[in-house]
Amino acid sequence: MNDGQHVRQLTGLRFFAAFWVVVYAYWRNLDVDWTSTFIGKGYLGVELFFVLSGFILCHVYRTSVEDGSFRYGAFLWNRLARVYPLHLATMAGIGALGLAAAVAGMNIDSTIVSWPSLPANLLMVHAWGLAPEAGWNHPSWSISAEWFAYLSFPLFAWAILRLKERPLIAMAGAVIFMMALYVGFERLTGYPLTSATYKWGALRIVPCFAYGCALHAFWRARPAKNSTASALVGVAAALILAISLASFGAPDAVIVPSLGIVILALGRLGQTGSNLLGSPTLVYLGEISYSVYMVAIPWQLVFVNAAAKLFQLNDKQLPLWLWLVYILTVVPLAAASYHLIEHPARERMKLMAKAWRMRRPKAA
C-alpha cells in the first residue's frame, strides 16, 4: 500500500475516538450512582485523535516532502479548509445560544461567551496560552492544538525522514519523549498534560503527533506480510490491551502508547488489502467524526437545559432513557452539520484555491 491509498480502517477509528470523548463529557448528566473507569478515561480520545493525525498526515504528505513537491501554503490551506468553517459555525452557534439565554433571562456561565477570548479563538491560537479563559465551544481548543501541529508539520516530517531507515528507534524515541514530557509537566504544574486544554493544549499534541509520525514510519518500512486472519488477531490483541489498560485505570503515559498500537494494527490490516473494519458505514461515521466532536457541547447546552426545564430536573441529571436520546441524537445532528456546513465549506475553499492557482501567471 502506498501513501496515496486510503486506510479505511483508520477513518472508522476516528468516530470511536470522538464518541469516547462525547460519552465522557455527557456522563455527568446521567442519573446513575456508578462510574466506569473506561469512560472516565474518555478524555484520551483526544490523544487518539492526535496520534491519528500524525499518522495520517505522514501517510498523505510524506512522499511529497521526500521528493520535494510538498507545498507548505497549499498544505495549510487544505488543513484550514478541513477545520475552520465548522469551528466558525460552532462559535456562532454558541454566541446565538448565549444571546438567546440572555433574552430569556437565563443564567449561563460567563465563560461560555468569553469576549476577551474571542480574538484568540478566531485565530485558532486559543490553546497556545493566548486566551484568558475557555469559551466559545471549549472542545475547539484541540483544533487550535492541531493548527499548531499543522504549522510545524515540516519539522516533524524532517525529523521522521532522518529516521526512516530506523523506525524502531523513531517509535522508541517518541514513546520515551512522551513519558518524559508527561512526568516532567505534571511535576512542574501539578496536573497531567492530558488534562491541559486552553493553556497548554498546543504542547499536549506534540508527543502524540510525533508518536503518530513514528508509527507511520514503522508501518511503511515494515509492511504487513501476514494473512488477513493474522492481522485481525493483531487488531483484537491491540484492542484488548488498550481497553484493559483504560478500564483498570493505568497511567495515561501507558494508555496512550497502547492506543498507537491499535492504530498500527488497523493500518497493518489495511496493508493486507482487507476491507474488514472498513465498511462504508464505519467510513461514513469516521467522516462525520469531526462534526460529532464539535457539535457535542452546543447540543449539551441545548438539550440538557431544555430537558431540565421540561421535566423539572433541578440538578440536570437525566434518567437513562432520556440520556440515551440525548447521546444518540448527536450522530444525526453531526451528519446534518457535516452535509450542511463542514463538507460544502471545505469543498468551496478547495475550489477557491484551485481558482487562485489557475489565475496565477505561468513562468516564462
Backbone hydrogen bonds in HBPLUS format (Angstrom, degrees):
<---DONOR---> <-ACCEPTOR-->    atom                        ^
c    i                          cat <-CA-CA->   ^        H-A-AA   ^      H-
h    n   atom  resd res      DA  || num        DHA   H-A  angle D-A-AA Bond
n    s   type  num  typ     dist DA aas  dist angle  dist       angle   num
A0005-GLN N   A0002-ASN O   3.16 MM   3  5.83 167.3  2.17 119.9 123.9     1
A0010-LEU N   A0007-VAL O   3.09 MM   3  5.70 136.5  2.29 113.3 123.6     2
A0011-THR N   A0008-ARG O   3.10 MM   3  5.18 127.2  2.39  97.7 111.6     3
A0012-GLY N   A0008-ARG O   3.28 MM   4  6.68 160.0  2.32 156.7 159.6     4
A0013-LEU N   A0009-GLN O   3.29 MM   4  6.50 144.9  2.42 133.8 143.1     5
A0014-ARG N   A0011-THR O   3.20 MM   3  5.51 137.9  2.39 103.4 113.7     6
A0015-PHE N   A0012-GLY O   3.12 MM   3  5.69 136.1  2.32 111.5 120.9     7
A0017-ALA N   A0013-LEU O   3.06 MM   4  6.38 151.6  2.15 152.4 160.8     8
A0018-ALA N   A0014-ARG O   3.02 MM   4  6.28 161.6  2.05 149.4 153.7     9
A0019-PHE N   A0015-PHE O   2.81 MM   4  6.03 163.5  1.83 155.8 160.8    10
A0020-TRP N   A0016-PHE O   2.98 MM   4  5.95 147.3  2.09 137.5 145.4    11
A0021-VAL N   A0017-ALA O   3.29 MM   4  6.58 155.3  2.36 143.6 149.0    12
A0022-VAL N   A0018-ALA O   2.98 MM   4  6.30 156.8  2.04 148.3 155.3    13
A0023-VAL N   A0019-PHE O   2.90 MM   4  6.07 169.0  1.91 152.6 154.5    14
A0024-TYR N   A0020-TRP O   3.10 MM   4  6.23 158.2  2.14 141.8 148.2    15
A0025-ALA N   A0021-VAL O   2.92 MM   4  6.21 155.5  1.98 150.1 156.6    16
A0026-TYR N   A0022-VAL O   2.84 MM   4  6.02 153.5  1.91 154.6 162.3    17
A0027-TRP N   A0023-VAL O   2.90 MM   4  5.72 131.2  2.14 144.9 154.9    18
A0029-ASN N   A0026-TYR O   2.92 MM   3  5.63 159.2  1.96 121.7 128.4    19
A0030-LEU N   A0027-TRP O   3.01 MM   3  5.40 168.2  2.02 117.8 120.8    20
A0318-LEU N   A0029-ASN O   2.60 MM 289  5.76 175.1  1.60 160.9 160.4    21
A0032-VAL N   A0030-LEU O   2.95 MM   2  5.79 127.6  2.24 109.4  93.9    22
A0031-ASP N   A0318-LEU O   2.85 MM 287  5.31 161.4  1.88 154.0 147.6    23
A0040-GLY N   A0036-SER O   2.83 MM   4  6.02 152.5  1.90 146.5 155.6    24
A0041-LYS N   A0037-THR O   3.06 MM   4  6.31 121.5  2.42 137.9 150.9    25
A0041-LYS N   A0038-PHE O   3.14 MM   3  5.25 145.8  2.26  98.4 108.3    26
A0042-GLY N   A0039-ILE O   2.86 MM   3  5.05 153.8  1.93 118.1 119.3    27
A0044-LEU N   A0041-LYS O   2.94 MM   3  5.86 165.5  1.96 127.5 132.2    28
A0045-GLY N   A0042-GLY O   2.93 MM   3  5.55 165.4  1.95 118.3 122.2    29
A0046-VAL N   A0043-TYR O   3.19 MM   3  5.96 159.0  2.24 115.4 119.8    30
A0047-GLU N   A0044-LEU O   3.01 MM   3  4.90 114.1  2.46  91.5 107.1    31
A0048-LEU N   A0044-LEU O   2.98 MM   4  6.37 153.2  2.05 147.9 155.2    32
A0049-PHE N   A0045-GLY O   3.01 MM   4  6.30 151.9  2.09 140.7 147.7    33
A0050-PHE N   A0046-VAL O   2.90 MM   4  6.25 156.9  1.96 150.2 156.6    34
A0051-VAL N   A0047-GLU O   2.90 MM   4  6.19 162.0  1.94 156.3 159.7    35
A0052-LEU N   A0048-LEU O   2.96 MM   4  6.08 164.6  1.99 148.7 153.6    36
A0053-SER N   A0049-PHE O   2.83 MM   4  6.03 148.8  1.92 147.9 157.1    37
A0054-GLY N   A0050-PHE O   3.19 MM   4  6.54 157.4  2.24 148.1 151.6    38
A0055-PHE N   A0051-VAL O   3.08 MM   4  6.38 162.9  2.11 152.5 157.3    39
A0056-ILE N   A0052-LEU O   2.82 MM   4  5.98 173.8  1.82 160.4 161.7    40
A0057-LEU N   A0053-SER O   2.96 MM   4  5.98 165.7  1.98 150.0 154.4    41
A0058-CYS N   A0054-GLY O   3.18 MM   4  6.22 156.3  2.24 140.6 146.9    42
A0059-HIS N   A0055-PHE O   2.91 MM   4  6.13 148.4  2.01 142.9 153.0    43
A0060-VAL N   A0056-ILE O   2.88 MM   4  6.16 150.3  1.97 151.4 158.2    44
A0061-TYR N   A0057-LEU O   2.86 MM   4  5.83 161.8  1.90 148.1 153.6    45
A0062-ARG N   A0058-CYS O   2.91 MM   4  4.83 149.1  2.00 130.7 133.7    46
A0065-VAL N   A0061-TYR O   3.01 MM   4  6.27 154.5  2.08 157.0 164.9    47
A0066-GLU N   A0062-ARG O   2.85 MM   4  6.05 155.7  1.91 152.5 159.8    48
A0067-ASP N   A0063-THR O   2.92 MM   4  6.16 153.5  1.99 151.8 157.8    49
A0069-SER N   A0064-SER O   2.93 MM   5  4.84 119.8  2.30 139.7 148.3    50
A0070-PHE N   A0064-SER O   3.01 MM   6  4.66 130.5  2.27 122.8 111.8    51
A0075-PHE N   A0071-ARG O   2.94 MM   4  6.15 157.2  1.99 154.7 162.1    52
A0076-LEU N   A0072-TYR O   2.94 MM   4  6.21 163.1  1.97 155.1 158.3    53
A0077-TRP N   A0073-GLY O   2.98 MM   4  6.20 156.3  2.04 147.2 154.0    54
A0078-ASN N   A0074-ALA O   2.98 MM   4  6.16 159.8  2.02 148.2 153.3    55
A0079-ARG N   A0075-PHE O   2.98 MM   4  6.25 154.3  2.05 147.6 155.1    56
A0080-LEU N   A0076-LEU O   2.79 MM   4  5.98 154.5  1.86 147.3 154.8    57
A0081-ALA N   A0077-TRP O   2.83 MM   4  6.07 156.2  1.89 148.1 154.6    58
A0082-ARG N   A0078-ASN O   3.09 MM   4  6.28 134.4  2.30 133.6 145.4    59
A0082-ARG N   A0079-ARG O   3.10 MM   3  5.00 126.5  2.40  90.7 105.1    60
A0083-VAL N   A0079-ARG O   3.24 MM   4  6.58 145.2  2.37 146.9 154.0    61
A0084-TYR N   A0080-LEU O   2.82 MM   4  5.35 161.0  1.86 150.7 157.1    62
A0087-HIS N   A0083-VAL O   3.29 MM   4  6.31 149.9  2.38 144.4 153.1    63
A0088-LEU N   A0084-TYR O   2.89 MM   4  6.16 161.7  1.92 164.2 167.2    64
A0089-ALA N   A0085-PRO O   2.94 MM   4  6.18 158.4  1.99 146.6 153.3    65
A0090-THR N   A0086-LEU O   2.90 MM   4  6.05 162.7  1.93 152.4 155.4    66
A0091-MET N   A0087-HIS O   3.06 MM   4  6.24 152.8  2.14 144.0 151.9    67
A0092-ALA N   A0088-LEU O   2.93 MM   4  6.19 160.0  1.97 151.5 156.7    68
A0093-GLY N   A0089-ALA O   2.88 MM   4  6.14 149.3  1.97 141.9 151.3    69
A0094-ILE N   A0090-THR O   2.90 MM   4  6.13 156.4  1.96 147.6 152.6    70
A0095-GLY N   A0091-MET O   2.95 MM   4  6.23 158.3  2.00 148.9 155.2    71
A0096-ALA N   A0092-ALA O   2.88 MM   4  6.15 153.9  1.95 147.9 154.7    72
A0097-LEU N   A0093-GLY O   2.92 MM   4  6.18 155.1  1.99 147.2 154.1    73
A0098-GLY N   A0094-ILE O   2.88 MM   4  6.12 156.5  1.93 149.6 156.1    74
A0099-LEU N   A0095-GLY O   2.96 MM   4  6.20 155.1  2.02 146.0 152.5    75
A0100-ALA N   A0096-ALA O   2.88 MM   4  6.08 161.7  1.91 148.8 154.1    76
A0101-ALA N   A0097-LEU O   2.88 MM   4  6.06 155.5  1.94 147.2 153.9    77
A0102-ALA N   A0098-GLY O   3.01 MM   4  6.21 153.6  2.09 142.9 150.0    78
A0103-VAL N   A0099-LEU O   2.94 MM   4  6.22 159.4  1.99 152.0 157.3    79
A0104-ALA N   A0100-ALA O   2.95 MM   4  6.12 150.0  2.04 143.6 152.1    80
A0106-MET N   A0101-ALA O   2.78 MM   5  4.98 157.2  1.83 157.8 154.3    81
A0105-GLY N   A0102-ALA O   3.12 MM   3  5.04 153.4  2.19  98.3 106.3    82
A0112-ILE N   A0109-ASP O   3.05 MM   3  5.65 158.9  2.09 116.7 123.0    83
A0136-TRP N   A0112-ILE O   2.77 MM  24  5.62 171.6  1.78 144.8 147.5    84
A0117-SER N   A0114-SER O   3.06 MM   3  5.39 135.8  2.27 105.5 117.7    85
A0118-LEU N   A0115-TRP O   3.09 MM   3  5.07 157.5  2.14 104.7 111.8    86
A0121-ASN N   A0117-SER O   3.08 MM   4  6.29 156.4  2.14 154.0 161.3    87
A0122-LEU N   A0118-LEU O   2.90 MM   4  6.13 160.3  1.94 161.0 166.1    88
A0123-LEU N   A0119-PRO O   3.04 MM   4  6.28 149.3  2.14 147.3 155.3    89
A0125-VAL N   A0120-ALA O   2.92 MM   5  5.13 164.4  1.95 152.4 153.4    90
A0124-MET N   A0121-ASN O   3.13 MM   3  4.88 154.6  2.19  98.0 105.7    91
A0128-TRP N   A0125-VAL O   3.15 MM   3  5.38 154.9  2.22 115.3 115.9    92
A0202-ALA N   A0127-ALA O   2.87 MM  75  5.51 147.9  1.98 157.2 146.5    93
A0140-SER N   A0137-ASN O   2.94 MM   3  5.97 165.7  1.96 136.6 140.9    94
A0141-TRP N   A0138-HIS O   3.02 MM   3  6.09 163.6  2.05 136.2 137.1    95
A0142-SER N   A0139-PRO O   3.12 MM   3  6.17 157.6  2.18 128.8 130.3    96
A0143-ILE N   A0140-SER O   2.95 MM   3  5.01 131.9  2.19  98.8 112.2    97
A0144-SER N   A0140-SER O   3.15 MM   4  6.58 150.1  2.24 149.2 157.0    98
A0145-ALA N   A0141-TRP O   2.96 MM   4  6.37 147.4  2.07 142.6 152.3    99
A0146-GLU N   A0142-SER O   2.86 MM   4  6.11 151.8  1.94 138.5 146.2   100
A0147-TRP N   A0143-ILE O   2.88 MM   4  6.14 152.2  1.96 142.9 150.5   101
A0148-PHE N   A0144-SER O   3.07 MM   4  6.40 147.0  2.18 142.2 150.5   102
A0149-ALA N   A0145-ALA O   3.08 MM   4  6.48 152.4  2.15 146.1 153.4   103
A0149-ALA N   A0146-GLU O   2.99 MM   3  4.99 112.1  2.46  94.0 110.5   104
A0150-TYR N   A0146-GLU O   2.79 MM   4  6.15 151.5  1.87 152.7 161.8   105
A0151-LEU N   A0147-TRP O   2.95 MM   4  6.18 163.0  1.98 149.8 153.6   106
A0152-SER N   A0148-PHE O   3.15 MM   4  6.36 145.9  2.27 141.1 150.1   107
A0153-PHE N   A0150-TYR O   3.18 MM   3  4.99 164.6  2.20 102.4 106.7   108
A0155-LEU N   A0152-SER O   2.99 MM   3  5.61 134.8  2.20 118.9 129.9   109
A0156-PHE N   A0152-SER O   3.43 MM   4  6.87 154.7  2.50 147.5 154.6   110
A0156-PHE N   A0153-PHE O   3.01 MM   3  5.10 113.0  2.48 101.9 117.9   111
A0157-ALA N   A0153-PHE O   2.86 MM   4  6.11 165.4  1.88 164.3 169.0   112
A0158-TRP N   A0154-PRO O   2.87 MM   4  5.97 156.2  1.93 142.0 148.5   113
A0159-ALA N   A0155-LEU O   3.03 MM   4  6.20 163.8  2.05 147.1 151.3   114
A0160-ILE N   A0156-PHE O   2.97 MM   4  6.20 160.7  2.00 151.2 156.4   115
A0161-LEU N   A0157-ALA O   2.94 MM   4  6.07 151.5  2.02 147.1 154.8   116
A0162-ARG N   A0158-TRP O   3.14 MM   4  6.38 144.1  2.27 143.9 152.8   117
A0163-LEU N   A0160-ILE O   3.06 MM   3  5.15 139.3  2.23  96.8 108.6   118
A0164-LYS N   A0161-LEU O   3.33 MM   3  4.90 171.4  2.34 100.9 101.4   119
A0166-ARG N   A0163-LEU O   2.87 MM   3  5.07 152.0  1.95 108.3 117.6   120
A0169-ILE N   A0166-ARG O   3.12 MM   3  5.48 122.3  2.46 106.0 119.3   121
A0170-ALA N   A0166-ARG O   3.10 MM   4  6.48 153.6  2.18 148.1 156.3   122
A0171-MET N   A0167-PRO O   2.90 MM   4  6.15 159.8  1.94 150.2 154.5   123
A0172-ALA N   A0168-LEU O   2.88 MM   4  6.05 169.4  1.89 150.3 153.8   124
A0173-GLY N   A0169-ILE O   2.80 MM   4  5.82 160.2  1.84 146.4 152.8   125
A0174-ALA N   A0170-ALA O   2.95 MM   4  6.08 153.2  2.02 143.9 151.1   126
A0175-VAL N   A0171-MET O   3.01 MM   4  6.27 160.2  2.05 153.3 157.9   127
A0176-ILE N   A0172-ALA O   2.94 MM   4  6.12 164.9  1.96 153.0 157.4   128
A0177-PHE N   A0173-GLY O   2.90 MM   4  6.00 160.3  1.94 145.8 151.7   129
A0178-MET N   A0174-ALA O   2.93 MM   4  6.10 156.5  1.99 143.4 150.0   130
A0179-MET N   A0175-VAL O   2.95 MM   4  6.21 167.9  1.96 155.0 157.0   131
A0180-ALA N   A0176-ILE O   2.92 MM   4  6.07 165.4  1.95 152.9 157.3   132
A0181-LEU N   A0177-PHE O   2.92 MM   4  6.03 158.8  1.96 148.9 154.9   133
A0182-TYR N   A0178-MET O   2.90 MM   4  6.10 159.5  1.94 152.8 158.7   134
A0183-VAL N   A0179-MET O   2.99 MM   4  6.17 166.4  2.01 151.2 154.6   135
A0184-GLY N   A0180-ALA O   2.87 MM   4  5.95 168.0  1.88 149.8 153.9   136
A0185-PHE N   A0181-LEU O   2.84 MM   4  5.77 162.6  1.87 147.0 152.2   137
A0186-GLU N   A0182-TYR O   3.19 MM   4  6.27 165.9  2.21 144.1 147.9   138
A0187-ARG N   A0183-VAL O   3.10 MM   4  6.31 156.0  2.16 149.3 156.1   139
A0188-LEU N   A0184-GLY O   3.05 MM   4  6.23 147.6  2.16 144.6 153.2   140
A0189-THR N   A0185-PHE O   2.87 MM   4  5.99 157.7  1.92 156.0 161.9   141
A0190-GLY N   A0186-GLU O   2.75 MM   4  4.94 146.1  1.86 129.1 138.7   142
A0195-SER N   A0192-PRO O   3.04 MM   3  5.39 161.1  2.08 109.2 114.2   143
A0196-ALA N   A0193-LEU O   3.00 MM   3  5.16 160.9  2.04 108.9 115.2   144
A0201-GLY N   A0197-THR O   2.75 MM   4  4.50 121.9  2.09 143.9 143.8   145
A0203-LEU N   A0200-TRP O   3.05 MM   3  5.42 129.9  2.31 105.8 118.5   146
A0204-ARG N   A0200-TRP O   3.05 MM   4  6.34 147.8  2.15 146.7 156.8   147
A0206-VAL N   A0203-LEU O   3.12 MM   3  5.41 135.6  2.33 105.3 117.1   148
A0209-PHE N   A0205-ILE O   2.80 MM   4  5.84 169.0  1.81 170.4 173.8   149
A0210-ALA N   A0206-VAL O   3.00 MM   4  6.10 165.4  2.02 154.2 158.4   150
A0211-TYR N   A0207-PRO O   2.99 MM   4  6.05 150.7  2.07 136.0 144.3   151
A0212-GLY N   A0208-CYS O   2.88 MM   4  6.17 154.7  1.94 149.5 156.2   152
A0213-CYS N   A0209-PHE O   3.00 MM   4  6.32 155.2  2.06 148.8 155.1   153
A0214-ALA N   A0210-ALA O   2.98 MM   4  6.26 154.4  2.05 146.2 153.3   154
A0215-LEU N   A0211-TYR O   2.87 MM   4  6.13 154.8  1.94 150.6 157.6   155
A0216-HIS N   A0212-GLY O   3.04 MM   4  6.30 153.5  2.12 144.5 151.2   156
A0217-ALA N   A0213-CYS O   3.06 MM   4  6.38 151.0  2.15 143.1 150.9   157
A0218-PHE N   A0214-ALA O   3.08 MM   4  6.42 154.9  2.15 149.5 155.2   158
A0219-TRP N   A0215-LEU O   2.86 MM   4  6.10 165.0  1.88 152.4 157.1   159
A0220-ARG N   A0216-HIS O   2.86 MM   4  6.00 154.9  1.92 151.8 157.4   160
A0221-ALA N   A0217-ALA O   2.96 MM   4  6.02 154.6  2.02 141.1 148.7   161
A0222-ARG N   A0218-PHE O   2.79 MM   4  5.70 153.7  1.86 154.2 159.9   162
A0231-ALA N   A0227-SER O   2.97 MM   4  6.27 157.5  2.02 149.4 156.2   163
A0232-LEU N   A0228-THR O   2.86 MM   4  6.11 149.8  1.95 149.0 157.1   164
A0233-VAL N   A0229-ALA O   3.06 MM   4  6.38 149.5  2.16 144.5 152.4   165
A0234-GLY N   A0230-SER O   3.06 MM   4  6.40 150.3  2.15 143.7 151.7   166
A0235-VAL N   A0231-ALA O   2.95 MM   4  6.32 149.1  2.04 144.7 153.3   167
A0236-ALA N   A0232-LEU O   2.88 MM   4  6.15 164.9  1.91 153.1 156.5   168
A0237-ALA N   A0233-VAL O   2.91 MM   4  6.12 162.2  1.94 149.8 154.6   169
A0238-ALA N   A0234-GLY O   2.94 MM   4  6.09 157.0  1.99 145.3 151.8   170
A0239-LEU N   A0235-VAL O   2.91 MM   4  6.13 160.3  1.94 153.9 159.0   171
A0240-ILE N   A0236-ALA O   2.93 MM   4  6.11 163.7  1.95 152.0 156.6   172
A0241-LEU N   A0237-ALA O   2.98 MM   4  6.13 158.3  2.03 145.4 151.3   173
A0242-ALA N   A0238-ALA O   3.00 MM   4  6.22 172.1  2.00 153.0 154.5   174
A0243-ILE N   A0239-LEU O   2.88 MM   4  5.93 171.0  1.89 155.9 159.0   175
A0244-SER N   A0240-ILE O   2.91 MM   4  5.83 154.2  1.98 141.1 149.0   176
A0245-LEU N   A0241-LEU O   2.98 MM   4  6.15 163.5  2.00 152.0 156.4   177
A0246-ALA N   A0242-ALA O   3.03 MM   4  6.24 162.8  2.06 149.0 153.7   178
A0247-SER N   A0243-ILE O   2.81 MM   4  5.89 153.6  1.88 144.8 153.1   179
A0248-PHE N   A0244-SER O   2.94 MM   4  6.05 145.1  2.07 148.7 156.1   180
A0250-ALA N   A0245-LEU O   2.93 MM   5  5.21 172.2  1.93 161.1 158.7   181
A0249-GLY N   A0246-ALA O   3.26 MM   3  5.17 161.0  2.30  99.9 104.6   182
A0254-VAL N   A0251-PRO O   2.90 MM   3  5.40 157.1  1.95 114.5 122.1   183
A0255-ILE N   A0251-PRO O   3.03 MM   4  6.39 157.8  2.08 151.3 158.4   184
A0256-VAL N   A0252-ASP O   2.96 MM   4  5.93 179.0  1.96 157.9 158.2   185
A0258-SER N   A0255-ILE O   2.95 MM   3  5.15 118.8  2.34 101.5 117.7   186
A0259-LEU N   A0255-ILE O   3.03 MM   4  6.43 139.3  2.20 149.3 161.6   187
A0259-LEU N   A0256-VAL O   3.01 MM   3  5.09 126.5  2.30 100.0 114.1   188
A0260-GLY N   A0256-VAL O   3.22 MM   4  6.63 146.3  2.34 147.7 156.8   189
A0260-GLY N   A0257-PRO O   3.12 MM   3  5.06 121.6  2.48  92.0 106.5   190
A0261-ILE N   A0257-PRO O   3.16 MM   4  6.58 139.5  2.33 139.0 149.8   191
A0262-VAL N   A0258-SER O   3.22 MM   4  6.62 144.1  2.36 140.6 149.1   192
A0263-ILE N   A0259-LEU O   3.16 MM   4  6.57 156.1  2.22 145.5 151.1   193
A0264-LEU N   A0260-GLY O   2.91 MM   4  6.22 161.7  1.95 151.2 156.0   194
A0265-ALA N   A0261-ILE O   2.85 MM   4  6.02 158.6  1.90 146.5 152.6   195
A0266-LEU N   A0262-VAL O   2.93 MM   4  6.16 163.0  1.96 154.1 158.0   196
A0267-GLY N   A0263-ILE O   2.88 MM   4  6.05 154.3  1.95 147.2 155.2   197
A0268-ARG N   A0264-LEU O   2.88 MM   4  6.11 150.4  1.97 147.2 155.0   198
A0269-LEU N   A0265-ALA O   2.98 MM   4  6.26 141.7  2.13 140.1 150.7   199
A0270-GLY N   A0266-LEU O   3.04 MM   4  6.37 150.8  2.13 144.0 151.3   200
A0271-GLN N   A0267-GLY O   3.07 MM   4  6.43 137.7  2.26 137.0 148.7   201
A0272-THR N   A0269-LEU O   3.14 MM   3  5.46 147.9  2.25 104.3 113.4   202
A0273-GLY N   A0270-GLY O   3.02 MM   3  5.44 160.7  2.06 112.2 118.2   203
A0278-GLY N   A0275-ASN O   2.88 MM   3  4.97 141.4  2.03 132.7 129.6   204
A0283-VAL N   A0279-SER O   2.91 MM   4  6.16 162.7  1.94 160.5 166.2   205
A0284-TYR N   A0280-PRO O   2.88 MM   4  5.99 156.6  1.93 144.3 150.7   206
A0285-LEU N   A0281-THR O   2.97 MM   4  6.24 161.0  2.00 148.7 153.8   207
A0286-GLY N   A0282-LEU O   2.91 MM   4  6.15 148.8  2.01 142.8 151.8   208
A0287-GLU N   A0283-VAL O   2.88 MM   4  6.19 143.8  2.01 143.8 154.3   209
A0287-GLU N   A0284-TYR O   2.99 MM   3  4.92 117.0  2.40  92.5 108.6   210
A0288-ILE N   A0284-TYR O   3.08 MM   4  6.47 145.1  2.21 149.7 158.3   211
A0289-SER N   A0286-GLY O   3.20 MM   3  4.97 159.0  2.25  99.1 105.0   212
A0291-SER N   A0288-ILE O   3.08 MM   3  5.33 117.1  2.49 103.2 117.8   213
A0292-VAL N   A0288-ILE O   2.94 MM   4  6.30 153.6  2.01 151.0 159.7   214
A0293-TYR N   A0289-SER O   2.98 MM   4  6.22 160.6  2.02 150.2 153.8   215
A0294-MET N   A0290-TYR O   2.96 MM   4  6.17 156.2  2.02 146.7 153.5   216
A0295-VAL N   A0291-SER O   2.92 MM   4  5.89 155.4  1.98 155.2 158.3   217
A0299-TRP N   A0295-VAL O   2.99 MM   4  6.02 161.5  2.02 153.7 159.3   218
A0300-GLN N   A0296-ALA O   2.90 MM   4  6.09 143.6  2.04 139.1 150.2   219
A0301-LEU N   A0297-ILE O   2.95 MM   4  6.25 159.3  2.00 158.1 161.5   220
A0302-VAL N   A0298-PRO O   3.11 MM   4  6.39 158.2  2.16 146.6 152.2   221
A0303-PHE N   A0299-TRP O   2.78 MM   4  5.80 166.6  1.80 158.2 160.1   222
A0304-VAL N   A0300-GLN O   3.08 MM   4  5.68 152.7  2.16 138.0 145.6   223
A0306-ALA N   A0302-VAL O   3.00 MM   4  6.03 157.4  2.05 147.7 154.8   224
A0307-ALA N   A0303-PHE O   2.76 MM   4  5.89 163.2  1.79 155.8 161.1   225
A0308-ALA N   A0304-VAL O   2.85 MM   4  5.93 156.3  1.91 145.2 152.0   226
A0309-LYS N   A0305-ASN O   3.11 MM   4  6.26 152.3  2.19 140.4 147.0   227
A0310-LEU N   A0306-ALA O   2.86 MM   4  6.01 163.3  1.88 151.2 156.6   228
A0311-PHE N   A0307-ALA O   2.85 MM   4  5.75 167.7  1.86 150.5 154.1   229
A0312-GLN N   A0308-ALA O   2.91 MM   4  5.16 105.4  2.48 122.7 134.4   230
A0313-LEU N   A0308-ALA O   2.83 MM   5  4.31 144.9  1.95 118.3 129.3   231
A0316-LYS N   A0313-LEU O   3.19 MM   3  5.19 161.6  2.23 105.4 110.9   232
A0322-LEU N   A0319-PRO O   3.07 MM   3  5.48 117.1  2.49 108.1 122.9   233
A0323-TRP N   A0319-PRO O   2.84 MM   4  6.04 157.0  1.89 159.7 167.5   234
A0324-LEU N   A0320-LEU O   2.90 MM   4  6.13 153.5  1.97 154.4 160.6   235
A0325-VAL N   A0321-TRP O   3.21 MM   4  6.49 153.8  2.28 138.8 145.3   236
A0326-TYR N   A0322-LEU O   2.90 MM   4  6.13 158.9  1.94 145.8 152.2   237
A0327-ILE N   A0323-TRP O   2.91 MM   4  6.22 157.7  1.96 153.3 157.2   238
A0328-LEU N   A0324-LEU O   2.91 MM   4  5.89 162.9  1.94 149.3 154.8   239
A0329-THR N   A0325-VAL O   3.05 MM   4  5.95 148.1  2.16 145.8 152.1   240
A0330-VAL N   A0327-ILE O   3.29 MM   3  5.58 156.9  2.35 103.4 110.2   241
A0331-VAL N   A0328-LEU O   3.36 MM   3  6.03 144.1  2.50 112.8 118.4   242
A0333-LEU N   A0329-THR O   3.21 MM   4  6.21 156.7  2.26 143.5 150.6   243
A0334-ALA N   A0330-VAL O   2.78 MM   4  5.92 152.7  1.85 148.4 156.0   244
A0335-ALA N   A0331-VAL O   2.89 MM   4  6.17 151.8  1.97 150.2 158.6   245
A0336-ALA N   A0332-PRO O   2.98 MM   4  6.22 155.7  2.04 146.1 151.5   246
A0337-SER N   A0333-LEU O   2.97 MM   4  6.24 156.8  2.02 145.1 152.0   247
A0338-TYR N   A0334-ALA O   2.80 MM   4  6.03 154.0  1.87 148.4 155.5   248
A0339-HIS N   A0335-ALA O   3.01 MM   4  6.24 165.2  2.04 151.1 153.8   249
A0340-LEU N   A0336-ALA O   2.86 MM   4  5.83 151.7  1.94 150.4 158.1   250
A0341-ILE N   A0337-SER O   2.89 MM   4  5.43 150.6  1.98 137.3 144.5   251
A0342-GLU N   A0337-SER O   3.04 MM   5  6.36 153.4  2.11 145.8 151.4   252
A0343-HIS N   A0338-TYR O   2.82 MM   5  5.58 167.0  1.83 150.8 155.3   253
A0345-ALA N   A0341-ILE O   3.01 MM   4  5.86 160.7  2.05 152.9 159.1   254
A0346-ARG N   A0342-GLU O   3.02 MM   4  6.12 154.6  2.08 147.1 154.6   255
A0347-GLU N   A0343-HIS O   2.99 MM   4  6.19 166.1  2.01 157.7 160.7   256
A0348-ARG N   A0344-PRO O   2.90 MM   4  6.07 151.9  1.98 145.5 153.9   257
A0349-MET N   A0345-ALA O   2.99 MM   4  6.19 157.3  2.04 147.3 152.5   258
A0350-LYS N   A0346-ARG O   3.02 MM   4  6.31 148.8  2.12 145.0 153.9   259
A0351-LEU N   A0347-GLU O   2.94 MM   4  6.21 151.7  2.02 145.8 153.3   260
A0352-MET N   A0348-ARG O   2.96 MM   4  6.25 148.6  2.06 145.1 154.0   261
A0353-ALA N   A0349-MET O   3.08 MM   4  6.36 155.1  2.15 143.3 148.9   262
A0354-LYS N   A0350-LYS O   2.98 MM   4  6.27 153.7  2.05 144.8 152.3   263
A0355-ALA N   A0351-LEU O   2.90 MM   4  6.14 155.2  1.97 148.2 154.5   264
A0356-TRP N   A0352-MET O   2.99 MM   4  6.26 154.6  2.05 147.9 154.7   265
A0357-ARG N   A0353-ALA O   3.02 MM   4  6.30 155.0  2.08 146.2 152.7   266
A0358-MET N   A0354-LYS O   3.03 MM   4  6.29 153.5  2.10 145.8 152.9   267
A0359-ARG N   A0355-ALA O   3.07 MM   4  6.30 142.5  2.22 143.7 153.1   268
A0360-ARG N   A0356-TRP O   3.10 MM   4  6.24 122.4  2.45 138.0 152.1   269
A0360-ARG N   A0357-ARG O   3.21 MM   3  5.15 142.8  2.36  94.6 105.3   270
